[in-house]
Amino acid sequence: MIDTCDFFLGEGRRLYGQTVPSEMPDKQLFTFRNPVGAVAVITAGNFPVAVPAWYLVPALVTGNTVVWKPAEYAAASAKALFELFVHGGGLPDGVVNLVLADGEQTYTGLAGSLEAGLVDKVGFTGSTLVGQKIGALCGSHLQTPCLELGGKNPQVVTPSADLDLAVEGALFSGFGTAGQRCTSLGTLVVHESVHEDFLARFDAASRAARIGDAFEDVLYGPMLDARFAQRYETFLGWIKDHHRTYGSDGIGRITADNPRKGFVGNPEAGMFYHPVIVDGVRRDDDLFLTETFGPIVGVTTYRDFDEALELANAHGYGLSAAIYTTDPHEVWTFRRGISAGMVSVNNTTSGAEAHLPFGGNGKSGNGSRQSGQWVLDQFTRWQSMNWDHSGRLQKAQMDVAVLEPDMSFRL
């Protein structure tokens, strides 16, 4: 939030257009960024301040008004952020508007507002399924929404990788925030020559990780809400006989009857779940093909680099991807071939910086980008202007000099 505000304090002074030459004499050409108008923003609650700020701050800086609908389970933090903008930031009434509603009410209200011409741009962060519905609704009104959706983010581990570093990255991106990030690690694609060694290290690191009370120094805390815990139980049901599980003493919710060694705090104080590493994941498994919002990471193997790249793309998502290697050729081949909008080399699939574009392709979004200067294109529309001060009508591409050919010229 602070980084986003700091960045856009400067960008507000750099909403540049261009002055460009005309093909006609005594004529000037200009381009301008204009605000789109009224922006409807719908956000998830896993990052209840940072993600809304990615929409609210640039939308306001570029001169728009905003109607914001946060997640139902993050209403208190949304109210606090709203007060910071309106009262702390001194915004006039009606510039930022907070609406608390459930999903069905939100969709109905958005549909009616689009039909009435009251909304000029929609921003949505959430699941791919809901994003598809919002995209279709906006498309019927000739609008292109800003969609930041789910991910099934791969991490490729090559034979030349620093395995300890790759394990550290997998632990953080796979299990940090209990896997409840759109950029959380989905599947590890590990070369067969280092698979057993890597898996043993990853299993040991997962078992040693501190899990529990989020007010303590832990890798992750509880699930965000009961509905996420229930959905995660469904994902655990996708573990089949051909899989092998690692990472903890149990599977499922951490309780007195299903304990986690070294758990921090009281397991009954929240919906805490064991981290699960699932080895032997196949490309037709649900665990491979579908985003699993929770502390579960799949592992598969590859033989050659083309297969690794194919597996990293096969799920159809395109948000974030990572590769651990010391081979520059593999780095650039991976960058060129991966479908993800964000690529990390020897770093995790999670994490973003305020001055880089954030967003995905395929099931992860419609190519729109948040953060950095690129998000300005979501909340402004380009306008061109020409000013002819010649005192006569000049027709572009038509009113040009006519050259008389010299038919007698010879070389």
MIVOPA-547571 format. One record per atom (N, C-alpha, C): x, y, z. Coordinates in pm, whole numbers, plus 32768, in hexadecimal, padded with zeros to 4 digits. Layout:
<nodes>
XYZ...
</nodes>
This chain:
<nodes>
80547F8880008000800080008058807E800080B98082805A811180F78063816481057FE4819B80947FB381EA80997F37819580C77EC2811A80977EBB80C080BF7E4E80A681557E53808981887ECA807082187ED780EC82697EB5815F823C7EE481DB82837EC581F382887E2F81DD82177DED81F682117D5C819A82717D12811982707D3380B982C07CE780B883537D0E80F783767D7C810D84047D97815E84427D2781BD83F57CF2820D84267C8281C584187BFD817C83A87BEB813A83907B6B80CE83F87B4F809484327BB88030849A7BA4806785147B5B80EA85277B60812B85947B17816085687A8E814984E87A6D818184B579F0811484777997809F84B1799780358480793F804984BE78B480B98498787A80E784DA7801809484B47787807D85167731805384FE76A980C9851C764E80AF852575CC811A8541756C80F085B2750E8150860374EA81408662747D8190862C7408814C8610739A818F85CC732B8181861E72AB81DF8611724F81D6865E71D281618631717C8128868F713480C3866F70D181048661704880C286176FF180F386106F6780CF868D6F18807B86E46F558051875F6F12809787D76F5180B2883F6F0580ED88B86F40808689046F9380B789506FF4806289A570487FF38954708B801688E270C07FB5888B71037FFD884371747FBE883B71EA7FFB87FC725F7FA58785728C7FE8871C72BC7FA586A272EB7FC88689737D7F65865C73CB7F778646745B7F3185C474837F5F858974F17F16851C75327F0A853B75C67E9A850D76017E7D8528768E7E4584AA76CF7E62849977507E1F843377A27DA6847377E57D31843877D27CB9846578177C8983F978787C55841D78ED7C1C83B979477BA7837179057B9382F379297B2582A878EC7A9F82D479247A9C82FE79A57A1E832A79E17A0582E67A66799D82947A6C7979824C7AE879AF81BD7ADF79FB81967B457A3C81137B4879FD80BE7BB679D380457B9379A17FE47BF47A107F817C137A327F747C927AA07F1D7CBC7A697EB27D1A7A887E357CFC7A5E7DC27D4E7ADB7D737D717AF77D647DF37B757D277E1B7B617CB17E797BC27C557E777BC87BE77ED67C017C1A7F5A7C007BC47FBF7C287BF180447CA87BB580787CF27B6880247D6D7B2C80587DD97B95806F7DD77C0180207E2C7C76803B7DCD7CEE803E7D8C7D0580B07D1A7D6380B47D3E7DF680A77DBF7E1880AD7DE97EA3809C7E3C7EB2801C7E9D7E5A80077EF87E677F957EB17E5D7F107E5D7DF67EFF7E1A7DE27E7E7DB87E547E5E7D627E7E7EBB7D0D7EF27E9C7D5D7F707E7A7DD07F817EBC7E227FF77EA07E547FF87E117E6B7F817DD77E977F797D4C7E307FB47CED7DB27FAE7D157D477FEB7CC57D2C807B7CEF7D17808E7D717CE781107DA37D4981817D887DC8816A7DA67E2A81D67D9C7E3B82077D0C7E5981AE7CAA7E6781E17C217DE482157BE77D7381D97C0C7CF2820B7BDA7CD9829A7C087CF982B67C857CE5833E7CBA7D4B839F7C817DC883757C777E3083CD7C437E1183FA7BB57DD283A37B677DB383C57ADD7D2D840B7ACD7CEB842B7B3E7C7684827B377BEF843F7B327BE783BF7B5B7B6983777B587B2383777BE07AA583547BDF7A5E83337C5A7A58829B7C667A4982687CE17A5181D77CF879DE81AA7D5179A2813A7D2A794780EF7D81798C806B7D9F79A780527E1E79F77FDD7E4579A37F7C7E9679A17EFD7E69795F7E917EB179C97E2E7EDF79EE7E307F5F7A517DD17F917A117D497FB07A677CE87FD07A357C657FFA79E57C71807B797D7C1F808879277C2680FF79767C0B817F79D87BB081787A237B8A81EF7A947BEC820F7A9F7C5981C27B067CBF81DC7AC67D4881E97A4B7D4C821D7A017DCA82237A3F7E2F82847A737E0082F47AA97E5C83597B257EA383257B817E5A82E77BF97E9A82B17BD57EF5823C7B6F7ECF81EF7B437F2481807B0C7FA981B47ABF7FA2821F7A89801D825A7AF98077828B7B60803C82C87BD1808A82FA7C1D80CD82887C338082821A7C7880BA81A77C25812A81677BA38115815F7B4A817B81297B5481FB817B7B5681EF81FE7B60826582547BE582AC82417C4F8260822A7CD182A082117CCD82F481927C8E82C2812A7C84830C80AD7C2B838680BB7BB7837480F67B5283DD80F87B6F844781607B86841A81DC7B9E847B82477C33849C82557C87843482567D16844F82607D4C849381E37D19846D816C7D4984A680F07CFC851F80C27C8E853E81047C4285B580E47BFB85B2805E7BD5853D802F7B8F85357FAF7B01856C7FBC7ACE85B07F577A4485E27F5979E1856E7F5D796985897F8D790085247F9278E584EE7F0678D5846A7EFD78AF842C7E7F792284057E25799D842A7E487A0F84047DF47A3283717E087A3583457E867A4582B77EA679CA828B7EF2798F821C7EC7791581EB7F04792681587F29790381347FA2791080AB7FD4788880677FD578807FF27F9878047FA57F9378207F1B7FCD77D27EF3803177E07E6F806D776B7E19803E778A7DAB7FFA77227D557FC2775B7CCB7FAA77027C697F9777327BE47F7577447BD87EDE77707B657EB1778F7B547E2477187B657DC976A57B2A7DEE762E7B327D9975FC7BC17D8E75F97C087DFF75CF7C957DFD762F7CE97DA976AF7CCB7DB477137D187D6977017D067CD376ED7C8A7CA976DC7C717C19765F7CB67BE575F27CAC7C2F75757CEC7C0575867D837BFC75C67DBE7C6075DD7E4E7C6076387E7A7BF076A07E2A7BD676FC7E4C7B6A76B77E457AE376667DDD7ACF761E7DCF7A5175C17E457A3A75797E6D7AA2751F7EDF7A9575677F617A7C75DA7F737ABC76287FEE7AAB76637FF77A1F76917F8779EB76C47F86796176547FA378FE75E27F67791575707F7D78BC7546800F78BC754E804F7931752580DB793D7594813C79127608810878EF7676815E78C576B981A9793776B3817079B076EA81B47A257779818B7A4477A981207A07783080ED7A22788080ED79A078F6812779A5794A8133792D79BE80D2792B79DC8095799D7A4B803579A47A357FDB7A1C7A547F5A7A0B7A477EF97A777ACF7EBB7A947AF47EB67B127B6B7E6F7B3E7B437DFE7B9B7B777D867B837B527D137BD67BCB7CBF7BF67BDB7C9D7C767C3F7C3D7CA37BF67BCC7CEA7C087B527CB87BC37AE07CF47BD77A647CA07B797A097CA77B8779877C667B7479917BCF7BA9792F7B8A7B9B79297AF97B0A791B7AD07ABD78C87B187A3178B17AF679E179327AFC79EE797D7B6879A579FB7B7579DA7A617B117A5C7A617AFA7A967ABC7A987A607AA77A0C7A467A2979E87A0A7A0C7965797F7A49795A79327A4179C578AA7A7979C478AF7B1279BA79097B507A0579147BE17A0079487C0E797879A77BC3794079DA7BE378BB796D7BDC785279177B76785A78AA7B6877F978457BDA780A78277BFF788777CA7C6C78A177FF7CEF786A787D7D0C788478B87D89785378C17D8877BA78E37D15778178ED7D0D76F0786A7D2A76AB77FA7D0576E977787D2076AC775A7DB576A977A57E0476F577977E9676F478117ED976B3785C7E8A766778D27EBD761E79397EFA767B79457EC076F179AC7EEB774F7A117E7A77647A8D7EA1777D7AF77E42779D7B1C7E52782F7AFA7DF278847B1A7E0079127BAE7DE4792D7BDC7E0E79A17C617DEB79D27C4F7D707A2B7C7A7CFB79FB7C637C7D7A427CE67C447A757CF07C337AF87D647BF47B377D2F7B797B7E7D497B037B437D067A897B6E7D687A267BAC7D4479A87BAD7D9179457BF57E10791A7BAD7E5778C07BEB7ED2788D7BB17EED77FD7BD97F3477B77B847F6877327BA57FFC77377B86804377827BD780C877B47BB5813477487BC3817D772C7B5781E376C47B5B826B76F87B8982B7769F7BC5834576B97BE2839576477BA783E976667B46843E76027B0684C475FB7B4F84EC75837B72856C756D7BB585C4751A7B57863175567B26868775177AC386FC74CE7B078744747C7ABC87B874357AF8882274937B30882E750B7AF9889675667B28886975BF7B9C87ED75B07BC887B676097C2E87FC75F87CB4880276657CFF882976617D8C87B076287DD787B775AB7DFF874175677E35871175A47EB8876E75CE7F0D8744760D7F8B86F8768F7F71872776DC7F1086E277587EED865A77397EB0865376D37E5B85D476AC7E1D8571767C7E8585A076357EEA854976087F578515767F7FA7856E76DC7FC585457754800F84D977A17FC384EC77AC7F3F848877F07EEE840477A57EEA840A77217EDC839076D17ED8834576D57F5C838F76D57FCA834F76D9804E8302775B8061834077CB803C82FE784D804D8289785E7FEE829F78427F6E8234785D7F0D81C777F37F1281E8777B7F3E818277127F47812F771A7FC4816D773E80358128773680B5811A77BD80FC8162782380D1814E78A7810D80BE78D480FC8089791681637FFB793D816A7F9F78C581527FCD784E81797F8077D2816B7F5877B980DA7FAD77E4807C7F9177CE7FF07F1D781F7FBA7EF6788680027E8078D47FDC7EA579547F927EF979447F2F7F1E79B07ED37EFE79847E467EDE79E47DF07ED079C07D627F5679997D277FC379C57D64804979A47D338089792F7D7E803D78EB7DD38076787A7E1C80A4780D7DBD810B77C67DE6814077577D9780D676EB7D8880C076C07D0B806076547CF280A475CE7CDF810275C77C80814275487C5F81D9755B7C4F822475047C8F82B474FE7C7C82D1749F7C09831B74D17BA6834274817B3283D974687B4083FE73F17B6F848773D67B9B84C973707B3C8544738D7B15858B732F7ABE859E72AA7B07858D723D7ABB858F71B97AF98614719A7B3F868171D87B14870471BC7B4F871371F57BDB86C5725D7BFD86D0729A7C82864E728C7CD085EF72407C9B856A72387CD8856E72037D6785AF71927D7D85AE71557E0285F871AC7E68866971E47E3F86B6723B7E97866572B87EBC862B72F77E5685DB736F7E6F8563734F7EC9851E72E27EAC84A772BF7EF984C972A57F8C853872647FA58562724A8030857E72CC807985BF732A803685DC73AC8075855C73FC808C850373FA802A848574438036842F740A80A5842B738680AF83DF7344811A8416736C81A3849A736B81B184D8738F823184BC7421825484C5747A81F184AD7508820A841B7521823083C074DA81F2833374EA8211831374B8829D834C744982C2833374138348836E746D83B583DA74B28395841B750883F883DC75938402838675B683A3834C763C839F82EF7655841482F676CF8448829D76F784B682167724847C81AC76E684AC81257701847D80CC771A84F68071777C84EA8016779385597FED782485667FEE785685E27FC078DD86048005794685AC7FB5798C855C7FED79EB84FC802B7A65853E80157A7985BF80547AE7860780E17AC1863781077A45861E818C7A16863F81DF7A0985BF825E79E385CF82B879D2855C829F7949851E8241794384BF821B78C48481821E78D383E98224786183A5821E786183138191788482E5812D784D832880A47872830780467856837B7FD2789683737F6C788A83D97EF1784083A57E7A786D83CB7E00782383A97DCD7843831E7D6977F782F47D207817827A7CD0789782927CB478DF82257C747962822F7BE6795C82637B9D78F5823C7B0F78F182597AE2785F82517A71784282907A4077B882927A297781820679FC77D581AA79E077A381247A60777B80DB7AD077BF80F97B4F779880BD7B7F771480F87B69770081797B8D768281B97B3C760F817E7ABC762581697A6675BD812F7A92759B80A27AB3760280547AE075EA7FCB7B6675A27FCA7BBD75C480297C3F758180317C2E74EC80517BCA74CC80A17BAD743F80BC7B8E73F4803B7B4B74397FDE7B2F73FC7F5B7BB073DF7F117C0E743E7F157C8D742A7ED17CD973B27F0B7CD273A27F8D7D1573307FCC7CD972AD7F9A7C5972AF7F757C1872397F3F7C4B72127EB57C9872697E767CD1724C7DF37D5371FB7DFD7D8371E27E757DF9718F7E877DD170FD7E6E7E1570BC7E117DF070377DE57E596FCF7E0C7E3B6F517DEA7E946EE27E107F1D6EEC7DCF7F266F2B7D587FA96F347D157FFF6FA77D497FCC6FF07DAA8019705D7DE7805E702F7E6780CB70737E88810E70637F09811070EB7F4F80F070EB7FCE80E6716B8016815A717A8079818671F9808881F4721D80E081D272A28123822A72CF817C8222735781AD81F2736B823A81AB730982748178731A82FB815572918334812F729283B4810B721483F7807F71E683D3802F7240839A7FA6721E83797F78726982FE7EFB725382DB7EBA7298826C7E3572CD829E7E12734582727D93737E829C7DA373E4830C7D3873FA83557D38746083BD7D8C743484347DDA749184697E2D747584DE7DD7747D855B7DCF741085A37D7F7409861E7DCC73B986867D9173AA86FB7DD0735887627DD972C887357D7A729B86E77D7A721286B67DCC720186367DEA727085F47E3C726F85787EA772DA85867F0772C385E37F63732F86097FD0734985A1800973C085AE807D73EA856080F073FE85C1815E73B985AD81D073C68605820574558600821874938675824E751A867D81E875878660816775658660810175CB8644810A763C86AA80F776B7867A8104772D86CF8078775D86F7805B775B87787FDA778D87A77F73771F87B97EF5774887B47E8376EE87CB7E4176CD87457E437650871A7E08762E86987D72764586927D31764E87057CA1766587057C7E76F986F27CE4774F86F07CCB77DF86E27CB5780A86527CC077AE85F47CAD77D085677CA6775285147C93776384937C8B76F084377D1576DB83F97D69769084407DF3767784177DFB75F083CF7E4D75EB83667E5A757083187EEB754983057F0174C583027F86749082E87FB674B7825C803674D5824D806D74E481C68079745A8185805774538104805973D280C080A973DE803E810A7387802F815573787FB1812272F87F7080F473027EF680BC728F7EAF8116726D7E39816072007E4681B971D57DDB817071767D7C81A171707D01816471177C9F80EC71517C5980E071D67C58807072177C16807E72077B7F800F71E27B3F800C71CF7AAF7FC572457A6C7FE0725879EC7FAA72CE79A77F1372C979937ED4725679A77E43724F799F7E00724D7A287E4F725C7A927E1772637B1A7DD472E97B337D6A72E97B817D2D73687BAC7D9373BD7BF77DEA737C7C457E5073C67C907EB2740E7C357EC173DD7BBB7F1A741D7B5B7ED4748B7B0D7E5574787AEF7E0D74CE7A937DC575447AD37DAC753E7B557D53759F7B957D9A75E67C087D7E76687C157DB276B47C857D8276797D087DDD76647D667DBB76307DEA7DE176997E527D7F76DF7E817D9677507EDC7DA8771B7F697E2476F97F8C7E4176C1800F7ECE768980137EF9765380877F84762580977F9C759A805D7F9475907FDA7FAC75117F947FFC752E7F15806574E07EFF80BE74F27E8C80CF746C7E4780BB74687DC480D173EF7D77815F73E97D42818E73707D288214735B7CF2820B72F97C7D8248731D7C0E825572C47B9B82E372CD7B67830972727B0E8392726E7ADC839572817A44840A72A57A13841F72B2798384A8727A795E84B6725B78DA8535722478A98588728A785D854772D678038592733A77B7854B73C177C48590742B779A855E74B277B584DD74CF776A84CC749976F3845074AE76A983D9747676F783ED74057737838173CA778883637421780283CC7458783F83B774B078B283647529788C83837565781B833975DA77EC82A975B677CB82967542778D82107515776C81BC750177EB81F674C2785081AF74AC78CF8191752F791581EC758F790C81D97610794E8168765F79108144763F789380D87686784E805576377846805B75B478627FEE755A783E7F6B757478887F6E75B578FB7EF475CA794A7E9C763A79147ED2769178BF7E8276FA78827E7F777D78CD7EB9778179477EC67800798F7F427849795B7F4F78C8797D7FC37912794E7FE2798A79A47FE979757A28800379E67A81809879F27AA080CD79937AEC8158799C7B17819D79167B02821F79197AEB826E789F7ADA82FC78BA7B07833E78527B3783C7785F7B66841C77EE7B2E849C780B7B1D84FD77A57AF6857977B57B4B85AE77457B79862B77457BC4869476FE7B6F86F9774A7B46876077187AEC87D977747AF1884A77427AC388C177977AB088E7779E7A1C888F776D79C588A9776A7936886077DE78F288AA784178BC886878B4787C880F788C78078837782577BC87E477FA774B875B77CB777B8759778177EB86D977557822868577CC785286C7782F788B868078A778BA863578E87847867B790277D9863D794D776C85DC78F9771B85F7787877138597781F76D18516781777218522781077A584AE780C77FC845F788F77F284A578FF77F78460798077EE8412798E776C844E79607700840E796D767D8397790E766F839F789976AD83397833769682CB782C76FD82DE78687771827A785B77DB820678BB77C2818D789077E5811578E177CB80FC794878388145794278A5812B79977918814B7A2978FD80FE7A81793B81187B107930818C7B3D798681B27AEA79E982217B0C7A44827D7A937A5082FE7AAA7A4283607A3E7A4483CB7A5E7AAC83EE79FB7AFD84597A097B6084C879A67B43854379D27B5185B8797D7B3F85FF79737BC5860978F87BF9864578E07C7D85FF79337CE9857E79447CDA852B798C7D3A84A1794C7D37844A79747D9283CC792F7DA38362795E7D4082F579127D378283793C7CE5823479AB7D29824879BE7DAA81FF7A247DF582527AA37E04820C7B127E1382517B907E2A82477BEA7DB282377C6C7DCB822C7CCE7D60826A7D517D8E82997D9E7D3182CE7E227D5082757E8C7D11826A7EFE7D5282077F627D2D821E7F9E7CA382977F937C6F82B47FD27BEF82C17F6C7B7D828F7EF27B9282897E8E7B2881F67E6D7B0881D97E467A8A814F7E207A69812A7D9C7AAD80B07D957AE0807E7D1D7B2480017CED7ADA80027C707AB27F8B7C3A7A6F7FAD7BC17A1C7F447B7E79EA7F5A7B0179A47F0B7AF479247F187A7D78E97EDB7A5C78697E8D79DA78787E4279B678117DF7793978167D91793978867D9078CE78D57D3278C379467D52792779B57DC5796879AD7DF079C57A157DCA7A5679F97D8D7A7179867D687AFB79697D5F7B1478D47D377B8C78B27D227BAF78267D927C0677EE7E087BFC782B7E7A7C4977FA7E877CD378347E267CFE78847E307D8178C57E9D7D7979317ED57DEB79527F417DEF79B47F257E577A1F7F4A7E327A997F427E8E7B097FD07EB67B327FD67F1E7B8280547F4B7BBC80AD7F8B7B52810A7FDE7B81816580227B25811C80807AC7816480B57A67812A81137A0880C480D179AB80C9804C79A08072800579427FE08009796D7FC6801579EE7F3C80197A1C7EF5809979F27F4280FF79CD7F05817D79A17EAC816679267ECF810278D47E7E80E5785E7DF780A878837DE9807878FE7D688043792A7D0680B179507D3A8121797E7CE4818979B77CE5820B79687D24820878F37D20827B78997D03824C780C7CD082A877BA7CBE828D772C7D0A82F676DD7D4C82C776747D99832476227D3C837775C97D5A83F775C17D12845275687D79849A75117D5E849E748F7DB584E874367D72856C740E7DC385D273F37D90865373C67DEA868A73587DAD86C072EE7DFD8708728A7DCC879872837E2987F272717E0C8882726D7E4A88BA71ED7DF588DC718F7E238913710F7E1889AB71167E8B89F071147E8B8A82711C7EBB8AC170997EA88A75702A7ED38AA76FA77E6F8B096F6A7DF48B056F9A7D8E8B5C6F637D4A8B236EE87D688AA46EC97D268A636E587D1189D06E7A7CB7898E6E347C9C89016E4B7D0988AC6E0C7D4E88606E627DB488046E317D8687766E4F7D8387236DEA7D4D869C6DF97DC1863A6E0A7DC986026E7F7E3485A36E9C7E2D852B6E3F7EA084F96E167EB0848A6DB87E7884A86D2C7E4385216D177E0B85426C937E4985C16C5B7E5186276CB17E7F86AA6C827F1886AE6C867F55866D6C267FE786636C22801986986B9C809A86B06B9880D686E56B1D80CE867E6AAD80B586AD6A3380B1865769BE8132866E696F81808608695D81FF8613691781EB85F36883822286486831821C863367A1829485DF6775827C856E673582EE851B670B833A8558669683BF8547669984148571662A842C84F665D283DA84E9656D83DD8471651A845B846764C484A784D664BA851E84D56466859B84AC64B4858D849A65388604847B658A863583ED656D86BC83E1655C86FA835F654987798357659E879882E065CC881582CA6614888682B565B1
</nodes>
